[in-house]
């Protein structure tokens, strides 16, 4: 029989003569940073969306006995990417610096709008030694169940990456079949083409041709000011390919 005062363990504790195990629950005392986001100016101005998120997180923090280190917000900001999300950037910086153990959100889509983005974030958390807690999905990386879910999400994220890559390749292949010019069209003025062809036919090296073009201040194909031997070679190769 176990006796004595309550003694805490990860996801469990001894209380008197009872061993209590809490399935899927972060340990008491976990330091968390709350992140709130609304996507439109109207929601940001009304405060309704923020208040609901804040209330849900506050209730869970109090119920679990966690320590709320900070609450950071992005009001009226899209969740499609991290660009422009200063609140999220600040939260992640604090987590990486060890100021908290976990990032808590009321819903997964508050922190990421796509599976790929969410999985990227969970991988960053794993590498940085902190966790993500999403209340709506009962997702908690501090627990064995949460870590197992992270691995499963990673499999689907990799599948999504491969599907995106394949769709891109298929789309480009279809464009090529249709004869569509892909990428930026590269052309040099006819007089420059003719000069390079003539000088090369006269036996001049690529480097010497490039030096002559630079001395005469002739701009490169992309408007640059410096020709190189490789640049001249590329022009000639392009000319040969076009002639075939």
N, C-alpha and C positions, 0 to 999 in steps of 0.2 A: 504494500500500500504506500502510496506517495503522500508525504505530509509536508507542511511548511507553507510559507507564503507563495503567492503566485510568481512564477518564473517564466519569462517570455522566451520563445524560440521563433524561428522564421515560420510563419503561417500556423503556429501552434503555441500553446502555453500550458503550464501545469498550475492548476488552481486547487489548492487543498489536496484532495486525493483523486482529482479528476484530471485526465489528460485531454485537453480540448484542441481539436484540429479544425482549422477554418479553410475549407476548400476554395481555392481561387481568390484568396484575399491577401492584399499587400500587408506587410507587417505594420503594426502600430508604430507611429513615430516616423513613418516615411515622409520625407520632405518633398512637397509637390509645388509645381508652378502651374497655375491655371491659365489657359489660353482661351480667349473669347474672340469670335469673329462674326460679323454680319456682312452680307455682300452688297447691299444697296444703301444709297444715301438716306432713303426714307426710313429704313430699319434703324440705321445708325442714329438718325435724329430722334426717332420715337423712343428708342431705348428698349423697346419691348423685347427684341431678340436678345440683346445683351443681358437684360434682367433675368430672362428665363434660363439662360446658360449659367449665369452667376449663381442663381438660386439652386440649380441642380448640383453644381459643383460644390457649393458651400455645404449643402446638406450631406453629400457623400463624404466630404472631408471630415465633418463633425462626427458622422456615424462611424467612420473607420478609425478615428483618432489620429489622422494624419496632420502634418504641420504645413500650413499654407505659407509658402515663402514669398510669393508675389502673384499678382494677377495682371496679365498683359493682354492688350486688346488690339484688334485691327478693325476699325469701324468703317463700313462702306467700302470694303476691299474685296475683290474677287478671290476665290480660292483656287482658281485654275492653275496658278503657279505661285512661287514664293516671291516673285518680283513685286516690290512695293509693300510688302508685308513687314513693316518695321517691328511690330509687336512680336511676331513669330521669330524674327531674326534675333531680337533681344532675348527671348525666352531660350532659344537654342544656344545662344552664347553663354547664358547663365548655367545651363545644364552641362555644357562642355567644360565650363570652369569649375564644376563640382559644387555649385551653389544649391543644387537640389538633386533629388533622386529620380524624379519622374515628372513628365508633362501630362497634365490631365485636361481632357476636353469633354464637353457634354455629348458631342457627336463626332463620329469619324470625319464627316464632311466639313467640319469646322477647321480641321488641320490639313486635309488633303481631299481633293475632289475625284481623284482617280486611284485605282488599285496600285498602279505603277508608282505614283508619287508617295502613297502611303507606305508601300513596301520599302521604297528608298529611305524614307524617314525611319522606319523600324530598324533598318540595317545600320543607319547612322547611330541610332540609340544603342544598339547592341555593341557596336565598335567603341562608342564613347562611354559605356558603362552606366547608362541611365535608361529609363523605361518610358513607355507611353501607356496611358490609361484612357480608354474611351468608354464612357458610361453606357452609351446606347448599345454597344456591341458586346458589353461585358468583356472587353479586351484589356488585359492587364499583363504587360510583359514581365512584371515582377514575380509572376507565378509560373509553375511548370506548364500549366494549361495555356497561358498566354504565350510562352516561348514556343510551344508546339504549334500554336496557331500562326505565329510569325513564320515558322518554317514552311507551313502549308501555303501561306500567302505568297511567300517567295517563289514557290513553284509556279503559281498562277501568274505572278508578275513576269517571270521569265518567259512563260508562254505568251503573254501579251506582247513582250518585247519582240519575240520571234515573229508573231503574227503581223505586227506593225512593219517590221523589216521586210517580210515577204510581200505584204501589200504594196510597199514602196517599190520593191524590185519589179513586181508584176506591172505596176503602173508605168514605170520607166520603160520596161520592155515593150509595152503596148504603144507608147509614144514613139519609140524608135521604129517600130513596124509601120506606123503611120507617116514616118518621115519627118517627125517634129524635131527641130533643132533643140537639143538639151544644153543647158548651161549658157553662159554668156558667149555671144558670137565674137570671135577674135579675127580681126582683119588689120592688115597694114596697108598704108597708101600704096597705090600701084607704083609710084616712082621709087618708093623705098624697096618694094619687092624687086623691081627691075634692077636697082643698084646692087642689092645683095646677090642676086642671081649672076649679074655680070662680073662682079668682083670675085665671086667664088669660082666662076668659070675661068677667070684669069689666074687662078691658083692661089689667091689670097686665103690666109687662114681665118677661121672664125673670129679669133681674137683680134686680128688686124682689122677685119671688117668692122667689128664692134668699136674699136678705137676710133676709126674714121667717122662713124656715126656720132659718137660722143663729141668729137672735135667740132663737128658741124652742128651740134646742138639739136639733133633730130630726136624728137620724143619717141619713146618705145610704143609698143602696141597699146598698152594700157595708160599711156600718158606720162610714163616715168621719164626720168632724165638720164638714166644710166643703162647702157647696153652692155651685155656680157657675151662671151663666146657661146654660152648655152642658149641665150636669147636668139642669137643669129641662127644657130643650128635648128632651133624650134621653128623659126619662120620658114626655113628651107624645107624642113620635114612636112610642115603643113602644106606648103606649096606642092610638094611631090604627091601627098595624099589626095589633094584636090584634083590633080591632073590625072589620077588613075580612074 
